[in-house]
Amino acid sequence: MSDSDKLLYLLPDVRDGINRKERLVLYCLTQTQNEFKDRNVPTITLYGRVLEHIDMSQAEFQQILSKMVGLTRNSDDPTRLGQL
């Protein structure tokens, strides 16, 4: 994979601000939820489905999930509750 291809996976789309890796996680989540009949999808199952498409570390996967649900343990954002 060339450097320009790697950048495409990291740059956010101008339409919604989601990069290709985040979009892939959402795609896999939707597909897996449909298979599970809209029940909760175990994180390890989702991670396995994502790995079928792209190489991603567990830490990066967890970071993307945290960003999607708005949870970050070590947030530097002072506007978060309890941080003021």
PDB file of N, CA, C and O in Angstrom:
ATOM      1  N   MET A   1       0.853  -1.169   0.000  1.00  0.00           N
ATOM      2  CA  MET A   1       0.000   0.000   0.000  1.00  0.00           C
ATOM      3  C   MET A   1       0.903   1.237   0.000  1.00  0.00           C
ATOM      4  O   MET A   1       1.819   1.348   0.814  1.00  0.00           O
ATOM      5  N   SER A   2       0.637   2.138  -0.900  1.00  0.00           N
ATOM      6  CA  SER A   2       1.460   3.342  -0.994  1.00  0.00           C
ATOM      7  C   SER A   2       1.081   4.346   0.093  1.00  0.00           C
ATOM      8  O   SER A   2       0.053   4.210   0.757  1.00  0.00           O
ATOM      9  N   ASP A   3       1.929   5.347   0.256  1.00  0.00           N
ATOM     10  CA  ASP A   3       1.659   6.376   1.267  1.00  0.00           C
ATOM     11  C   ASP A   3       0.367   7.123   0.975  1.00  0.00           C
ATOM     12  O   ASP A   3      -0.365   7.475   1.900  1.00  0.00           O
ATOM     13  N   SER A   4       0.075   7.369  -0.300  1.00  0.00           N
ATOM     14  CA  SER A   4      -1.163   8.085  -0.636  1.00  0.00           C
ATOM     15  C   SER A   4      -2.388   7.237  -0.310  1.00  0.00           C
ATOM     16  O   SER A   4      -3.420   7.771   0.098  1.00  0.00           O
ATOM     17  N   ASP A   5      -2.281   5.909  -0.489  1.00  0.00           N
ATOM     18  CA  ASP A   5      -3.393   5.029  -0.123  1.00  0.00           C
ATOM     19  C   ASP A   5      -3.617   5.035   1.386  1.00  0.00           C
ATOM     20  O   ASP A   5      -4.758   5.026   1.847  1.00  0.00           O
ATOM     21  N   LYS A   6      -2.526   5.051   2.155  1.00  0.00           N
ATOM     22  CA  LYS A   6      -2.635   5.093   3.613  1.00  0.00           C
ATOM     23  C   LYS A   6      -3.311   6.378   4.070  1.00  0.00           C
ATOM     24  O   LYS A   6      -4.107   6.368   5.009  1.00  0.00           O
ATOM     25  N   LEU A   7      -2.993   7.481   3.405  1.00  0.00           N
ATOM     26  CA  LEU A   7      -3.615   8.761   3.760  1.00  0.00           C
ATOM     27  C   LEU A   7      -5.112   8.747   3.507  1.00  0.00           C
ATOM     28  O   LEU A   7      -5.875   9.351   4.261  1.00  0.00           O
ATOM     29  N   LEU A   8      -5.542   8.064   2.453  1.00  0.00           N
ATOM     30  CA  LEU A   8      -6.967   7.998   2.150  1.00  0.00           C
ATOM     31  C   LEU A   8      -7.759   7.342   3.275  1.00  0.00           C
ATOM     32  O   LEU A   8      -8.924   7.678   3.489  1.00  0.00           O
ATOM     33  N   TYR A   9      -7.138   6.410   3.997  1.00  0.00           N
ATOM     34  CA  TYR A   9      -7.821   5.752   5.104  1.00  0.00           C
ATOM     35  C   TYR A   9      -7.904   6.643   6.341  1.00  0.00           C
ATOM     36  O   TYR A   9      -8.711   6.389   7.234  1.00  0.00           O
ATOM     37  N   LEU A  10      -7.082   7.676   6.397  1.00  0.00           N
ATOM     38  CA  LEU A  10      -7.039   8.536   7.577  1.00  0.00           C
ATOM     39  C   LEU A  10      -7.740   9.871   7.392  1.00  0.00           C
ATOM     40  O   LEU A  10      -8.213  10.460   8.364  1.00  0.00           O
ATOM     41  N   LEU A  11      -7.815  10.357   6.156  1.00  0.00           N
ATOM     42  CA  LEU A  11      -8.431  11.662   5.911  1.00  0.00           C
ATOM     43  C   LEU A  11      -9.948  11.569   6.020  1.00  0.00           C
ATOM     44  O   LEU A  11     -10.554  10.662   5.449  1.00  0.00           O
ATOM     45  N   PRO A  12     -10.563  12.491   6.743  1.00  0.00           N
ATOM     46  CA  PRO A  12     -12.022  12.477   6.849  1.00  0.00           C
ATOM     47  C   PRO A  12     -12.681  12.930   5.552  1.00  0.00           C
ATOM     48  O   PRO A  12     -12.149  13.775   4.832  1.00  0.00           O
ATOM     49  N   ASP A  13     -13.823  12.367   5.272  1.00  0.00           N
ATOM     50  CA  ASP A  13     -14.616  12.746   4.111  1.00  0.00           C
ATOM     51  C   ASP A  13     -15.244  14.110   4.376  1.00  0.00           C
ATOM     52  O   ASP A  13     -15.670  14.384   5.498  1.00  0.00           O
ATOM     53  N   VAL A  14     -15.306  14.957   3.374  1.00  0.00           N
ATOM     54  CA  VAL A  14     -15.845  16.305   3.576  1.00  0.00           C
ATOM     55  C   VAL A  14     -17.345  16.290   3.833  1.00  0.00           C
ATOM     56  O   VAL A  14     -17.876  17.247   4.398  1.00  0.00           O
ATOM     57  N   ARG A  15     -18.037  15.239   3.437  1.00  0.00           N
ATOM     58  CA  ARG A  15     -19.491  15.190   3.612  1.00  0.00           C
ATOM     59  C   ARG A  15     -19.904  15.010   5.065  1.00  0.00           C
ATOM     60  O   ARG A  15     -20.847  15.649   5.530  1.00  0.00           O
ATOM     61  N   ASP A  16     -19.190  14.131   5.788  1.00  0.00           N
ATOM     62  CA  ASP A  16     -19.632  13.814   7.143  1.00  0.00           C
ATOM     63  C   ASP A  16     -18.507  13.733   8.169  1.00  0.00           C
ATOM     64  O   ASP A  16     -18.770  13.504   9.350  1.00  0.00           O
ATOM     65  N   GLY A  17     -17.263  13.914   7.743  1.00  0.00           N
ATOM     66  CA  GLY A  17     -16.145  13.912   8.676  1.00  0.00           C
ATOM     67  C   GLY A  17     -15.684  12.539   9.119  1.00  0.00           C
ATOM     68  O   GLY A  17     -14.873  12.428  10.038  1.00  0.00           O
ATOM     69  N   ILE A  18     -16.184  11.493   8.483  1.00  0.00           N
ATOM     70  CA  ILE A  18     -15.809  10.126   8.843  1.00  0.00           C
ATOM     71  C   ILE A  18     -14.755   9.635   7.856  1.00  0.00           C
ATOM     72  O   ILE A  18     -14.920   9.771   6.644  1.00  0.00           O
ATOM     73  N   ASN A  19     -13.665   9.061   8.383  1.00  0.00           N
ATOM     74  CA  ASN A  19     -12.647   8.534   7.474  1.00  0.00           C
ATOM     75  C   ASN A  19     -13.006   7.106   7.058  1.00  0.00           C
ATOM     76  O   ASN A  19     -13.982   6.538   7.547  1.00  0.00           O
ATOM     77  N   ARG A  20     -12.216   6.537   6.160  1.00  0.00           N
ATOM     78  CA  ARG A  20     -12.538   5.214   5.609  1.00  0.00           C
ATOM     79  C   ARG A  20     -12.528   4.112   6.661  1.00  0.00           C
ATOM     80  O   ARG A  20     -13.350   3.197   6.607  1.00  0.00           O
ATOM     81  N   LYS A  21     -11.618   4.188   7.604  1.00  0.00           N
ATOM     82  CA  LYS A  21     -11.579   3.161   8.651  1.00  0.00           C
ATOM     83  C   LYS A  21     -12.832   3.226   9.513  1.00  0.00           C
ATOM     84  O   LYS A  21     -13.415   2.194   9.844  1.00  0.00           O
ATOM     85  N   GLU A  22     -13.247   4.435   9.875  1.00  0.00           N
ATOM     86  CA  GLU A  22     -14.462   4.596  10.677  1.00  0.00           C
ATOM     87  C   GLU A  22     -15.682   4.133   9.890  1.00  0.00           C
ATOM     88  O   GLU A  22     -16.582   3.499  10.441  1.00  0.00           O
ATOM     89  N   ARG A  23     -15.706   4.453   8.606  1.00  0.00           N
ATOM     90  CA  ARG A  23     -16.822   4.038   7.757  1.00  0.00           C
ATOM     91  C   ARG A  23     -16.875   2.510   7.654  1.00  0.00           C
ATOM     92  O   ARG A  23     -17.956   1.922   7.644  1.00  0.00           O
ATOM     93  N   LEU A  24     -15.715   1.878   7.580  1.00  0.00           N
ATOM     94  CA  LEU A  24     -15.662   0.421   7.512  1.00  0.00           C
ATOM     95  C   LEU A  24     -16.186  -0.210   8.802  1.00  0.00           C
ATOM     96  O   LEU A  24     -16.900  -1.212   8.757  1.00  0.00           O
ATOM     97  N   VAL A  25     -15.835   0.368   9.941  1.00  0.00           N
ATOM     98  CA  VAL A  25     -16.343  -0.139  11.221  1.00  0.00           C
ATOM     99  C   VAL A  25     -17.867  -0.010  11.256  1.00  0.00           C
ATOM    100  O   VAL A  25     -18.553  -0.938  11.683  1.00  0.00           O
ATOM    101  N   LEU A  26     -18.396   1.117  10.816  1.00  0.00           N
ATOM    102  CA  LEU A  26     -19.852   1.301  10.779  1.00  0.00           C
ATOM    103  C   LEU A  26     -20.515   0.309   9.827  1.00  0.00           C
ATOM    104  O   LEU A  26     -21.567  -0.251  10.136  1.00  0.00           O
ATOM    105  N   TYR A  27     -19.896   0.098   8.674  1.00  0.00           N
ATOM    106  CA  TYR A  27     -20.432  -0.856   7.701  1.00  0.00           C
ATOM    107  C   TYR A  27     -20.484  -2.262   8.309  1.00  0.00           C
ATOM    108  O   TYR A  27     -21.506  -2.942   8.226  1.00  0.00           O
ATOM    109  N   CYS A  28     -19.389  -2.683   8.910  1.00  0.00           N
ATOM    110  CA  CYS A  28     -19.341  -4.016   9.525  1.00  0.00           C
ATOM    111  C   CYS A  28     -20.339  -4.131  10.673  1.00  0.00           C
ATOM    112  O   CYS A  28     -20.961  -5.179  10.851  1.00  0.00           O
ATOM    113  N   LEU A  29     -20.495  -3.069  11.446  1.00  0.00           N
ATOM    114  CA  LEU A  29     -21.467  -3.077  12.539  1.00  0.00           C
ATOM    115  C   LEU A  29     -22.882  -3.256  12.003  1.00  0.00           C
ATOM    116  O   LEU A  29     -23.652  -4.055  12.536  1.00  0.00           O
ATOM    117  N   THR A  30     -23.225  -2.525  10.963  1.00  0.00           N
ATOM    118  CA  THR A  30     -24.561  -2.627  10.373  1.00  0.00           C
ATOM    119  C   THR A  30     -24.816  -4.028   9.833  1.00  0.00           C
ATOM    120  O   THR A  30     -25.871  -4.611  10.079  1.00  0.00           O
ATOM    121  N   GLN A  31     -23.845  -4.567   9.096  1.00  0.00           N
ATOM    122  CA  GLN A  31     -23.991  -5.907   8.534  1.00  0.00           C
ATOM    123  C   GLN A  31     -24.149  -6.951   9.640  1.00  0.00           C
ATOM    124  O   GLN A  31     -24.990  -7.844   9.541  1.00  0.00           O
ATOM    125  N   THR A  32     -23.346  -6.835  10.683  1.00  0.00           N
ATOM    126  CA  THR A  32     -23.386  -7.815  11.768  1.00  0.00           C
ATOM    127  C   THR A  32     -24.668  -7.679  12.581  1.00  0.00           C
ATOM    128  O   THR A  32     -25.229  -8.687  13.011  1.00  0.00           O
ATOM    129  N   GLN A  33     -25.143  -6.454  12.802  1.00  0.00           N
ATOM    130  CA  GLN A  33     -26.412  -6.265  13.509  1.00  0.00           C
ATOM    131  C   GLN A  33     -27.554  -6.904  12.730  1.00  0.00           C
ATOM    132  O   GLN A  33     -28.451  -7.504  13.323  1.00  0.00           O
ATOM    133  N   ASN A  34     -27.528  -6.779  11.420  1.00  0.00           N
ATOM    134  CA  ASN A  34     -28.559  -7.417  10.603  1.00  0.00           C
ATOM    135  C   ASN A  34     -28.513  -8.933  10.754  1.00  0.00           C
ATOM    136  O   ASN A  34     -29.557  -9.580  10.828  1.00  0.00           O
ATOM    137  N   GLU A  35     -27.313  -9.501  10.801  1.00  0.00           N
ATOM    138  CA  GLU A  35     -27.173 -10.943  10.992  1.00  0.00           C
ATOM    139  C   GLU A  35     -27.640 -11.369  12.382  1.00  0.00           C
ATOM    140  O   GLU A  35     -28.189 -12.459  12.546  1.00  0.00           O
ATOM    141  N   PHE A  36     -27.427 -10.517  13.380  1.00  0.00           N
ATOM    142  CA  PHE A  36     -27.826 -10.805  14.756  1.00  0.00           C
ATOM    143  C   PHE A  36     -29.265 -10.363  15.023  1.00  0.00           C
ATOM    144  O   PHE A  36     -29.702 -10.352  16.173  1.00  0.00           O
ATOM    145  N   LYS A  37     -29.997 -10.004  13.985  1.00  0.00           N
ATOM    146  CA  LYS A  37     -31.392  -9.544  14.083  1.00  0.00           C
ATOM    147  C   LYS A  37     -31.528  -8.358  15.036  1.00  0.00           C
ATOM    148  O   LYS A  37     -32.361  -8.355  15.942  1.00  0.00           O
ATOM    149  N   ASP A  38     -30.677  -7.340  14.801  1.00  0.00           N
ATOM    150  CA  ASP A  38     -30.684  -6.071  15.534  1.00  0.00           C
ATOM    151  C   ASP A  38     -30.363  -6.204  17.023  1.00  0.00           C
ATOM    152  O   ASP A  38     -30.652  -5.291  17.797  1.00  0.00           O
ATOM    153  N   ARG A  39     -29.773  -7.319  17.431  1.00  0.00           N
ATOM    154  CA  ARG A  39     -29.315  -7.445  18.816  1.00  0.00           C
ATOM    155  C   ARG A  39     -27.928  -6.836  18.939  1.00  0.00           C
ATOM    156  O   ARG A  39     -27.291  -6.502  17.940  1.00  0.00           O
ATOM    157  N   ASN A  40     -27.468  -6.695  20.173  1.00  0.00           N
ATOM    158  CA  ASN A  40     -26.125  -6.165  20.397  1.00  0.00           C
ATOM    159  C   ASN A  40     -25.080  -7.092  19.790  1.00  0.00           C
ATOM    160  O   ASN A  40     -25.211  -8.316  19.817  1.00  0.00           O
ATOM    161  N   VAL A  41     -24.046  -6.476  19.244  1.00  0.00           N
ATOM    162  CA  VAL A  41     -22.958  -7.228  18.618  1.00  0.00           C
ATOM    163  C   VAL A  41     -21.768  -7.229  19.571  1.00  0.00           C
ATOM    164  O   VAL A  41     -21.316  -6.159  19.978  1.00  0.00           O
ATOM    165  N   PRO A  42     -21.247  -8.402  19.937  1.00  0.00           N
ATOM    166  CA  PRO A  42     -20.048  -8.430  20.784  1.00  0.00           C
ATOM    167  C   PRO A  42     -18.881  -7.719  20.096  1.00  0.00           C
ATOM    168  O   PRO A  42     -18.692  -7.840  18.885  1.00  0.00           O
ATOM    169  N   THR A  43     -18.117  -6.988  20.873  1.00  0.00           N
ATOM    170  CA  THR A  43     -17.003  -6.211  20.331  1.00  0.00           C
ATOM    171  C   THR A  43     -16.009  -7.094  19.602  1.00  0.00           C
ATOM    172  O   THR A  43     -15.508  -6.715  18.543  1.00  0.00           O
ATOM    173  N   ILE A  44     -15.716  -8.261  20.145  1.00  0.00           N
ATOM    174  CA  ILE A  44     -14.734  -9.146  19.515  1.00  0.00           C
ATOM    175  C   ILE A  44     -15.237  -9.639  18.163  1.00  0.00           C
ATOM    176  O   ILE A  44     -14.445  -9.826  17.239  1.00  0.00           O
ATOM    177  N   THR A  45     -16.536  -9.848  18.039  1.00  0.00           N
ATOM    178  CA  THR A  45     -17.112 -10.254  16.757  1.00  0.00           C
ATOM    179  C   THR A  45     -16.959  -9.141  15.737  1.00  0.00           C
ATOM    180  O   THR A  45     -16.569  -9.381  14.594  1.00  0.00           O
ATOM    181  N   LEU A  46     -17.268  -7.922  16.159  1.00  0.00           N
ATOM    182  CA  LEU A  46     -17.132  -6.778  15.259  1.00  0.00           C
ATOM    183  C   LEU A  46     -15.684  -6.590  14.848  1.00  0.00           C
ATOM    184  O   LEU A  46     -15.402  -6.326  13.679  1.00  0.00           O
ATOM    185  N   TYR A  47     -14.762  -6.723  15.791  1.00  0.00           N
ATOM    186  CA  TYR A  47     -13.337  -6.575  15.483  1.00  0.00           C
ATOM    187  C   TYR A  47     -12.899  -7.624  14.461  1.00  0.00           C
ATOM    188  O   TYR A  47     -12.140  -7.317  13.542  1.00  0.00           O
ATOM    189  N   GLY A  48     -13.367  -8.839  14.617  1.00  0.00           N
ATOM    190  CA  GLY A  48     -13.039  -9.891  13.655  1.00  0.00           C
ATOM    191  C   GLY A  48     -13.557  -9.578  12.268  1.00  0.00           C
ATOM    192  O   GLY A  48     -12.873  -9.823  11.274  1.00  0.00           O
ATOM    193  N   ARG A  49     -14.765  -9.035  12.196  1.00  0.00           N
ATOM    194  CA  ARG A  49     -15.336  -8.671  10.893  1.00  0.00           C
ATOM    195  C   ARG A  49     -14.546  -7.540  10.244  1.00  0.00           C
ATOM    196  O   ARG A  49     -14.332  -7.543   9.032  1.00  0.00           O
ATOM    197  N   VAL A  50     -14.118  -6.581  11.045  1.00  0.00           N
ATOM    198  CA  VAL A  50     -13.318  -5.469  10.517  1.00  0.00           C
ATOM    199  C   VAL A  50     -11.985  -5.992   9.988  1.00  0.00           C
ATOM    200  O   VAL A  50     -11.521  -5.560   8.933  1.00  0.00           O
ATOM    201  N   LEU A  51     -11.371  -6.920  10.716  1.00  0.00           N
ATOM    202  CA  LEU A  51     -10.078  -7.477  10.294  1.00  0.00           C
ATOM    203  C   LEU A  51     -10.173  -8.253   8.987  1.00  0.00           C
ATOM    204  O   LEU A  51      -9.169  -8.422   8.294  1.00  0.00           O
ATOM    205  N   GLU A  52     -11.365  -8.723   8.644  1.00  0.00           N
ATOM    206  CA  GLU A  52     -11.543  -9.391   7.356  1.00  0.00           C
ATOM    207  C   GLU A  52     -11.349  -8.422   6.197  1.00  0.00           C
ATOM    208  O   GLU A  52     -11.066  -8.837   5.073  1.00  0.00           O
ATOM    209  N   HIS A  53     -11.504  -7.122   6.474  1.00  0.00           N
ATOM    210  CA  HIS A  53     -11.408  -6.104   5.423  1.00  0.00           C
ATOM    211  C   HIS A  53     -10.108  -5.314   5.455  1.00  0.00           C
ATOM    212  O   HIS A  53      -9.569  -4.961   4.406  1.00  0.00           O
ATOM    213  N   ILE A  54      -9.601  -5.034   6.653  1.00  0.00           N
ATOM    214  CA  ILE A  54      -8.434  -4.156   6.773  1.00  0.00           C
ATOM    215  C   ILE A  54      -7.645  -4.526   8.024  1.00  0.00           C
ATOM    216  O   ILE A  54      -8.214  -4.994   9.010  1.00  0.00           O
ATOM    217  N   ASP A  55      -6.339  -4.314   7.976  1.00  0.00           N
ATOM    218  CA  ASP A  55      -5.486  -4.562   9.135  1.00  0.00           C
ATOM    219  C   ASP A  55      -5.599  -3.373  10.091  1.00  0.00           C
ATOM    220  O   ASP A  55      -5.356  -2.230   9.706  1.00  0.00           O
ATOM    221  N   MET A  56      -5.969  -3.657  11.341  1.00  0.00           N
ATOM    222  CA  MET A  56      -6.165  -2.593  12.323  1.00  0.00           C
ATOM    223  C   MET A  56      -5.821  -3.143  13.700  1.00  0.00           C
ATOM    224  O   MET A  56      -6.229  -4.251  14.051  1.00  0.00           O
ATOM    225  N   SER A  57      -5.074  -2.374  14.478  1.00  0.00           N
ATOM    226  CA  SER A  57      -4.722  -2.819  15.827  1.00  0.00           C
ATOM    227  C   SER A  57      -5.947  -2.750  16.739  1.00  0.00           C
ATOM    228  O   SER A  57      -6.911  -2.041  16.451  1.00  0.00           O
ATOM    229  N   GLN A  58      -5.891  -3.494  17.837  1.00  0.00           N
ATOM    230  CA  GLN A  58      -6.988  -3.447  18.804  1.00  0.00           C
ATOM    231  C   GLN A  58      -7.144  -2.050  19.378  1.00  0.00           C
ATOM    232  O   GLN A  58      -8.263  -1.580  19.581  1.00  0.00           O
ATOM    233  N   ALA A  59      -6.023  -1.384  19.639  1.00  0.00           N
ATOM    234  CA  ALA A  59      -6.073  -0.036  20.208  1.00  0.00           C
ATOM    235  C   ALA A  59      -6.744   0.939  19.247  1.00  0.00           C
ATOM    236  O   ALA A  59      -7.559   1.763  19.664  1.00  0.00           O
ATOM    237  N   GLU A  60      -6.408   0.847  17.973  1.00  0.00           N
ATOM    238  CA  GLU A  60      -7.021   1.742  16.987  1.00  0.00           C
ATOM    239  C   GLU A  60      -8.514   1.458  16.856  1.00  0.00           C
ATOM    240  O   GLU A  60      -9.319   2.381  16.737  1.00  0.00           O
ATOM    241  N   PHE A  61      -8.879   0.175  16.880  1.00  0.00           N
ATOM    242  CA  PHE A  61     -10.286  -0.210  16.813  1.00  0.00           C
ATOM    243  C   PHE A  61     -11.054   0.345  18.010  1.00  0.00           C
ATOM    244  O   PHE A  61     -12.140   0.903  17.849  1.00  0.00           O
ATOM    245  N   GLN A  62     -10.492   0.192  19.209  1.00  0.00           N
ATOM    246  CA  GLN A  62     -11.135   0.718  20.417  1.00  0.00           C
ATOM    247  C   GLN A  62     -11.252   2.237  20.364  1.00  0.00           C
ATOM    248  O   GLN A  62     -12.250   2.798  20.816  1.00  0.00           O
ATOM    249  N   GLN A  63     -10.246   2.899  19.820  1.00  0.00           N
ATOM    250  CA  GLN A  63     -10.284   4.357  19.697  1.00  0.00           C
ATOM    251  C   GLN A  63     -11.417   4.787  18.769  1.00  0.00           C
ATOM    252  O   GLN A  63     -12.122   5.754  19.056  1.00  0.00           O
ATOM    253  N   ILE A  64     -11.595   4.079  17.670  1.00  0.00           N
ATOM    254  CA  ILE A  64     -12.677   4.400  16.738  1.00  0.00           C
ATOM    255  C   ILE A  64     -14.026   4.166  17.402  1.00  0.00           C
ATOM    256  O   ILE A  64     -14.925   4.998  17.277  1.00  0.00           O
ATOM    257  N   LEU A  65     -14.184   3.046  18.107  1.00  0.00           N
ATOM    258  CA  LEU A  65     -15.449   2.782  18.799  1.00  0.00           C
ATOM    259  C   LEU A  65     -15.744   3.860  19.840  1.00  0.00           C
ATOM    260  O   LEU A  65     -16.875   4.331  19.948  1.00  0.00           O
ATOM    261  N   SER A  66     -14.732   4.243  20.597  1.00  0.00           N
ATOM    262  CA  SER A  66     -14.912   5.275  21.623  1.00  0.00           C
ATOM    263  C   SER A  66     -15.326   6.596  21.001  1.00  0.00           C
ATOM    264  O   SER A  66     -16.186   7.300  21.531  1.00  0.00           O
ATOM    265  N   LYS A  67     -14.721   6.924  19.890  1.00  0.00           N
ATOM    266  CA  LYS A  67     -15.066   8.166  19.196  1.00  0.00           C
ATOM    267  C   LYS A  67     -16.516   8.135  18.717  1.00  0.00           C
ATOM    268  O   LYS A  67     -17.221   9.142  18.784  1.00  0.00           O
ATOM    269  N   MET A  68     -16.952   6.980  18.236  1.00  0.00           N
ATOM    270  CA  MET A  68     -18.310   6.864  17.703  1.00  0.00           C
ATOM    271  C   MET A  68     -19.370   6.988  18.779  1.00  0.00           C
ATOM    272  O   MET A  68     -20.447   7.529  18.529  1.00  0.00           O
ATOM    273  N   VAL A  69     -19.081   6.495  19.970  1.00  0.00           N
ATOM    274  CA  VAL A  69     -20.075   6.577  21.038  1.00  0.00           C
ATOM    275  C   VAL A  69     -19.856   7.786  21.933  1.00  0.00           C
ATOM    276  O   VAL A  69     -20.631   8.032  22.857  1.00  0.00           O
ATOM    277  N   GLY A  70     -18.800   8.537  21.658  1.00  0.00           N
ATOM    278  CA  GLY A  70     -18.552   9.763  22.410  1.00  0.00           C
ATOM    279  C   GLY A  70     -17.902   9.543  23.753  1.00  0.00           C
ATOM    280  O   GLY A  70     -17.970  10.412  24.623  1.00  0.00           O
ATOM    281  N   LEU A  71     -17.275   8.399  23.941  1.00  0.00           N
ATOM    282  CA  LEU A  71     -16.622   8.103  25.210  1.00  0.00           C
ATOM    283  C   LEU A  71     -15.120   8.064  25.021  1.00  0.00           C
ATOM    284  O   LEU A  71     -14.610   7.363  24.146  1.00  0.00           O
ATOM    285  N   THR A  72     -14.426   8.808  25.833  1.00  0.00           N
ATOM    286  CA  THR A  72     -12.972   8.705  25.859  1.00  0.00           C
ATOM    287  C   THR A  72     -12.542   8.777  27.308  1.00  0.00           C
ATOM    288  O   THR A  72     -12.898   9.723  28.011  1.00  0.00           O
ATOM    289  N   ARG A  73     -11.792   7.807  27.763  1.00  0.00           N
ATOM    290  CA  ARG A  73     -11.358   7.769  29.156  1.00  0.00           C
ATOM    291  C   ARG A  73     -10.412   8.910  29.481  1.00  0.00           C
ATOM    292  O   ARG A  73     -10.529   9.525  30.541  1.00  0.00           O
ATOM    293  N   ASN A  74      -9.500   9.197  28.611  1.00  0.00           N
ATOM    294  CA  ASN A  74      -8.475  10.198  28.871  1.00  0.00           C
ATOM    295  C   ASN A  74      -8.679  11.412  27.983  1.00  0.00           C
ATOM    296  O   ASN A  74      -7.755  11.850  27.297  1.00  0.00           O
ATOM    297  N   SER A  75      -9.866  11.946  27.994  1.00  0.00           N
ATOM    298  CA  SER A  75     -10.166  13.076  27.127  1.00  0.00           C
ATOM    299  C   SER A  75      -9.471  14.336  27.622  1.00  0.00           C
ATOM    300  O   SER A  75      -9.506  14.661  28.809  1.00  0.00           O
ATOM    301  N   ASP A  76      -8.845  15.030  26.695  1.00  0.00           N
ATOM    302  CA  ASP A  76      -8.212  16.310  27.014  1.00  0.00           C
ATOM    303  C   ASP A  76      -9.171  17.472  26.780  1.00  0.00           C
ATOM    304  O   ASP A  76      -8.795  18.633  26.941  1.00  0.00           O
ATOM    305  N   ASP A  77     -10.394  17.166  26.406  1.00  0.00           N
ATOM    306  CA  ASP A  77     -11.373  18.200  26.109  1.00  0.00           C
ATOM    307  C   ASP A  77     -11.920  18.769  27.420  1.00  0.00           C
ATOM    308  O   ASP A  77     -12.617  18.061  28.146  1.00  0.00           O
ATOM    309  N   PRO A  78     -11.618  20.036  27.741  1.00  0.00           N
ATOM    310  CA  PRO A  78     -12.064  20.610  29.016  1.00  0.00           C
ATOM    311  C   PRO A  78     -13.563  20.876  29.076  1.00  0.00           C
ATOM    312  O   PRO A  78     -14.086  21.190  30.146  1.00  0.00           O
ATOM    313  N   THR A  79     -14.266  20.758  27.949  1.00  0.00           N
ATOM    314  CA  THR A  79     -15.701  21.018  27.958  1.00  0.00           C
ATOM    315  C   THR A  79     -16.506  19.799  28.382  1.00  0.00           C
ATOM    316  O   THR A  79     -17.717  19.899  28.577  1.00  0.00           O
ATOM    317  N   ARG A  80     -15.846  18.640  28.530  1.00  0.00           N
ATOM    318  CA  ARG A  80     -16.559  17.446  28.973  1.00  0.00           C
ATOM    319  C   ARG A  80     -16.982  17.614  30.431  1.00  0.00           C
ATOM    320  O   ARG A  80     -16.307  18.288  31.208  1.00  0.00           O
ATOM    321  N   LEU A  81     -18.086  17.005  30.785  1.00  0.00           N
ATOM    322  CA  LEU A  81     -18.596  17.107  32.147  1.00  0.00           C
ATOM    323  C   LEU A  81     -17.568  16.606  33.144  1.00  0.00           C
ATOM    324  O   LEU A  81     -16.886  15.613  32.893  1.00  0.00           O
ATOM    325  N   GLY A  82     -17.458  17.272  34.245  1.00  0.00           N
ATOM    326  CA  GLY A  82     -16.536  16.884  35.290  1.00  0.00           C
ATOM    327  C   GLY A  82     -15.111  17.353  35.057  1.00  0.00           C
ATOM    328  O   GLY A  82     -14.246  17.132  35.905  1.00  0.00           O
ATOM    329  N   GLN A  83     -14.852  17.989  33.941  1.00  0.00           N
ATOM    330  CA  GLN A  83     -13.504  18.427  33.611  1.00  0.00           C
ATOM    331  C   GLN A  83     -13.312  19.919  33.871  1.00  0.00           C
ATOM    332  O   GLN A  83     -12.182  20.407  33.854  1.00  0.00           O
ATOM    333  N   LEU A  84     -14.387  20.637  34.107  1.00  0.00           N
ATOM    334  CA  LEU A  84     -14.285  22.093  34.272  1.00  0.00           C
ATOM    335  C   LEU A  84     -13.761  22.483  35.622  1.00  0.00           C
ATOM    336  O   LEU A  84     -13.619  23.671  35.909  1.00  0.00           O
TER     337      LEU A  84
END
